[in-house]
Amino acid sequence: MTDRQAEALYYVFERDMTQVKAAELMGVRREAVKRHVDVALAKIARVYEAWSHRGEGYALSEREDEE
């Protein structure tokens, strides 16, 4: 993950800021923050998926709808 992606995640998730406020602090548009967050989360998901496929303590499963 890039430094900018990590920065966007920090503001949005650690500091609980809106994307608008994070964008102001980062000096970019809100759309850029959204893109940084989306790409970073996809990268993180791929790491967990890879660990799951290698049996490294994570299992992916489908959620079944409760009736």
N, C-alpha and C positions, 0 to 999 in steps of 0.2 A: 504494500500500500504506500502511496506517496505521502509526503509530509502534509500536503494540502488536504488530502483525504482524511488523514489522521486528525488534523486540526478541525475539520468540519465535524467529524464524529465527536470530538471532545466538546465542542461548543453545544452541539445539538443533544448529545446523550449525557455527557458528564455534567455540563453546566445547565442543562435543561432549557436551552435558549430556543427561540423560534429560528427558523431558517432565515428570516428577514434580519433579525438581530445578529446572527452569526455572519451573515453576508456583510453587514455594516462593519463589523470588527475585522473581517478578512479583506475588506476593500473590493468585494466582488458583488455580482448580482445574485439574487436569491436562487435563480436557476442554476448557477454554478455550484452553490452549496448543495442543492438537491442532487445534482449530477455527482459531486464528490461523495456524498453519503450513499447514494444508490450503488455506485461502483465499488466503494469500500465494503459495503455489506455483502455484495455479490462475491467479492474476493474472500471474505471471511467465511461465507457459506460454502465456497468451494473447498476451503481447507478442512472444515468439519466433514464434508462429504468424502473427501479423500481419506481422512482418518477412519471414517466408518467403513469404507470399502477395504481398508487394510486391517480391520478388526482392532483398532487401537482405542477401544473403550467407548466408542460412540456407535449407536445404532440408529439408523433412519427407519422410520416406520410411517405408514399411512394412518391418519386418524380416522377412526370409524365414527360415523354419526351415531349419537345416542338416540335411541327411540323412546 
